[in-house]
Amino acid sequence: MSILERNAVRVTGHGPVTMIFAHGFGCDQNMWRFLAPRFQDRYRVVLFDHTGSGRSDLSAYDPARYATLDAYAEDLLAILDAVEARETIVVGHSVSAMIGLLATIRRPRQFLAQLMVGPSPCYLNDGDYQGGFSRADIEELLATMDSNYLGWSSAMAPTIMGSPEQPELAEELTNSFCRTDPAIARQFAEVTFLSDLRPQLPQSTVPALILQCSDDLIAPRSVGDYMHAVLPDSELAIIDNVGHCPHLSAPHASVAAMERFLRARRLE
């Protein structure tokens, strides 16, 4: 099976530059449905599902290989090779912003920009660094996933989504979590929440937009400020929105911030 089939890759749009969208934990490529179409008149748009997520081939998931985020970055680069992408912009939500970061470090000449939606290099509080969670918080989260994954999904999705005035989005995220294999979701959650990519931030020289919500329990403002201070050639844009998924709950503001950044960098 080719990687295009394995990761349910879809290519639309046209243009000399490729824009690849990488979804976050517990999600799939459908989560980009409000954003991706806005760019396909100027870019060749690539959508895919991470191995173990969405409509990807679950039999290809190897727990040993996907024990770190590096394997996901390798997949992203392999997908770009398979679609013969040259100059590329990577758009990543949450943990996939960090996966995109790892890809830019490996191939700095291929990437023109990285658009990071709700990124966090480290979710754990560490001295002066406030990632939003204590070690006990993460251990409790993982233990709940072990004991009652469906219950965890129903409780966590509204918190992650926010946007209480749009309850259908929280329901959609709950359903997405519930469709994910619990064992795969559990490992991906552990890899996501216990990773610390702060040392890697200075290694990425690709221009970056850090796009955060004004009220996000998963990636608080302190994380955005830290990333902006440490990540070279970065810009921080704050959207007035509650939750961790502005590409769903505030798509117009998200697109506007991205387009401003791309215009300023002459990448439109």
N, C-alpha and C positions, 0 to 999 in steps of 0.2 A: 504494500500500500504506500502510495506517495504521501509526502508530508501535506500536500494540498488536500488530499482526501482525509488523512488522519486528523487534521486540525480544522476541517470544514471551512477552508479558505474561500473567500469570495472577493472578486476584484471587479470594481465598477469605476466609472468616471474616466477622465482622460487628462493628460497633462504631462510635462516632462519630469515632474517631481512626484514621488510616491508618498502618500500619507497612510501610515499603518496605525490602526486603532487596537489597543490591547486592553481587554476588560479586567476588572478587579476580581477579588475573591468571591466565590459563590455565584458569579454572574456568567454571562455569555455575550457574544457579539451583538445580540439584539438590543443590549443596553445602550448602544451607540446610535439608535435609529433616529434620534432627534438631531444629532450632530453631523454624522457622516454625510448625509445627503446635501448638507449646506456647503460641502467642500468639493464634491465630485465634479463640478463644472470647471474647476481649476487644477485639480490634482487627480492622479490615479489613486483611488481609495482601496485599501486592503483591510478586510475584516477577517477575523479568525477566532477560534475557541482554543484556549489553552488545553493541553493534553490533560484529560481527566475532567474537563468542564464542558458544558453545553452539548453540542452534537459531535464532539471529537470522538475518536475511537478509544473507548475506555480500556480496551485490552492493551493499548500501547503505554498505559501508565505503569511506570516502574518506581516503586517507593524508594528504592535505593538511589536511583538517578535523580528523582525530584525531591531529594532531601535538602537541596539548597536552591536559591533563586537562579543560580548560574545556568541550570539546565533549561529554565524557561527562557533565559536570554539567548541561549544557543538555539532554541526552537525559533525564536523570533527572527534571528539572523538567517536561519535555514529557510524560513518562509520567504524572506526577502530575496534570497538567492533563487528560490524556486520560481518566483514571479519575475525574476530578472530586473529587480529594482536597482536603480542607481542612486541618484540623490534622493534622500529620504527624510521625512519628518515623522517622528514617532509620537503618538498621543497615547498616554497611559493613565489609567485610573487607579488610584490607591497603590496597592503593591505593584501593579504593572508599571507605574511611573518609575519605580526602582528597577524593575526588570529592563525597562527602556534605558535607564541610566547605565546599567551594566553593559548593554549592547553598544551604547555610544562610546564607552571606554574601550571596548574591543575594536570598534571600527570608527574612529573619530572622523575620518575623511568622508564616510558615506553619509553621515547625518548632518543636515542643515540646521535642525532645531529639535528640541524635545518639549512637548507640551504636557505638563504634569498636572493632573486633576486630583486634588486631595492627597498629595504625596506625603509619605513619612519615611525617613531613613531608619528610625528606631522608635518603637511604640512604648518602650520602657522608660520610666523616669530614671535618671542617672545623674546624681548630684545636681548641678545647676541646670542640666538639660531636662526639660519637662516634656516627655513624649506622650503623656496622658494616662499611662497605666503603671501600676506597681506590678512586681513579679507575682504577687498573690492574686491580683486581678486576672492576669493571663492564665495562671494555673487553674483558677476557678472556672474561667471560660472554657478551657480545654476539658476539664473534668465534667462540666455540664454537657459538652458535646459528646463525650464518651457515654454518659448515662442516659441522655434524652435528647438526641439530635433534633428531632422534629420540634420538641418543646423549645429548644434553644433557638431554632430558626424562627419560630413564631414570636419569640420575645425580643430577639436581637434585630430582626429586619426593620421594625418601625424606628428603633433607636438609630440604626445606621442611615436609613433613608431620611429621617426627619420629615420636613414638609408635611405637618399635620393636616394642612388644608387640602392635601392630595392623598387621601388614604389608599387610593387604588395603587399608588406607586409602592407603598409598603407591602401591600398584598402581593404585588408582582415580585418584589424581592424575596418575600417569604417563599413563594412558589419556586423561585429560582434556586434558593437554598435547598428546598425539599427535593428538587429533582437531582441534586448532586449526590453522588455516592457518599454515604457518611464517612467511610474510611478515608477516601480521598480528600474530602472536605476537612476532616480532622487533621490530616498531615499538612495540607496546604495552610490551614490556620496556624499550626505550630510554626511552620517555616516562615510565614508572614509575620506573625507577632513577636517572634523571638530573633528575627534577623536584626543585625545592626550594620547598616551600610554607611554610617557616618564617615568612616575613614575613606570610603570611595568617592564621596562628594567632590573633593578637590581634584580628583583625577579626571573628571569629565569636563572637557573644555567646549562642548557643544552648547550654543545658546539655549537657555531654558526659560520657560514661563512656568512659574509656580502659581497655580490657580487654586485658591482655597475659599471656603465658605466662612462667613463671619462668625458662625456658630456651628462648630463641628466637634462632636465628642470623640471621634476617632482620630482626627488629625487637627489638634487645636492650633490657634494662631501662633503660639510659641514655637511650634514646629516649623511653620512657614517662615517666621522671622529667622530662625536658626539656619534653615536651608538657604535662604536668600543671602545670609552673611557668609556662608561657607562655600556655596556652589558658584564657581566662576561664571561670569557673564549671564547672570540670572536676573529675572524680573519677577516681583511678587504682585499678584493681582488678587484683591479680596472682593468676593461677590457677597452681596447682602442676601444671605440665604441660610436656612437652618438645615443641617444634615451633611452627609458625606458624599452625596451623589448629585452635584449640580448639573451634570450633563443630562439628568432626567428631570430634576425638580426645578432647575433654572436654566434651560437650554439656551434661551435667547441671550441672557447675560454671559453665559459661558462662551458662546460663539463670538459675541462682541469683543470679549477680552482676548480671545485667540486671534481674531482678525486684526485687532489693534497691534498686537505683538508681531504678527506676520508682516503687516504693512510697514511697521517701524524697521523691521529687519529686511525689508524688500524681498520677501519670500512669497508674495502673492502673485 
